[in-house]
Amino acid sequence: MTRGNQRETDRLKAQKKAAAAKTKPKESASTLAKRKEADAEILRAKQKKKEEEKAASSGGGK
């Protein structure tokens, strides 16, 4: 049983995917740490805002 040209097209597709993965620039450790810290700060701000909204809604109902 033959698969026609499917094997060839799959091989080409895999080569393109591998080439794309090689060209991606990798983040340095310092850049990664800065990005993680910025993301954490955004999440802390969201948490604080949500807690304030919850406190305001529960405190205003009395």
C-alpha positions as CSV (number, residue, x, y, z in Angstrom):
1,M,0.0,0.0,0.0
2,T,1.3,3.4,-1.0
3,R,0.5,6.7,0.5
4,G,1.1,8.7,-2.7
5,N,2.9,12.0,-2.1
6,Q,1.6,12.3,1.5
7,R,4.9,11.2,3.0
8,E,6.7,13.9,0.9
9,T,4.3,16.6,1.9
10,D,4.5,15.7,5.5
11,R,8.3,15.8,5.3
12,L,8.3,19.2,3.8
13,K,5.8,20.4,6.4
14,A,8.1,19.1,9.2
15,Q,11.1,20.9,7.7
16,K,9.2,24.2,7.5
17,K,8.1,23.8,11.1
18,A,11.7,23.0,12.3
19,A,13.1,26.0,10.4
20,A,10.5,28.3,11.9
21,A,11.4,27.0,15.4
22,K,15.1,27.7,14.8
23,T,14.6,31.3,13.7
24,K,12.7,32.3,16.9
25,P,14.8,34.5,19.1
26,K,15.2,33.2,22.6
27,E,14.6,35.4,25.6
28,S,17.6,36.1,27.8
29,A,17.3,35.4,31.5
30,S,17.1,39.1,32.4
31,T,14.4,39.8,29.8
32,L,12.4,36.8,31.0
33,A,12.7,37.9,34.6
34,K,11.5,41.5,33.7
35,R,8.5,40.1,31.8
36,K,7.5,37.8,34.7
37,E,7.8,40.7,37.2
38,A,5.6,42.9,34.9
39,D,3.0,40.2,34.5
40,A,3.0,39.6,38.3
41,E,2.5,43.3,38.9
42,I,-0.5,43.4,36.5
43,L,-2.1,40.4,38.3
44,R,-1.5,42.1,41.7
45,A,-3.2,45.2,40.5
46,K,-6.2,43.2,39.2
47,Q,-6.5,41.3,42.5
48,K,-6.4,44.6,44.5
49,K,-9.1,46.1,42.3
50,K,-11.3,43.0,42.6
51,E,-10.9,43.0,46.4
52,E,-11.8,46.7,46.6
53,E,-14.9,46.1,44.5
54,K,-15.9,43.2,46.7
55,A,-15.4,45.2,49.8
56,A,-17.4,48.1,48.4
57,S,-20.3,45.9,47.3
58,S,-20.5,44.1,50.6
59,G,-20.1,47.2,52.7
60,G,-22.6,49.3,50.8
61,G,-25.5,46.7,51.3
62,K,-25.8,47.3,55.0
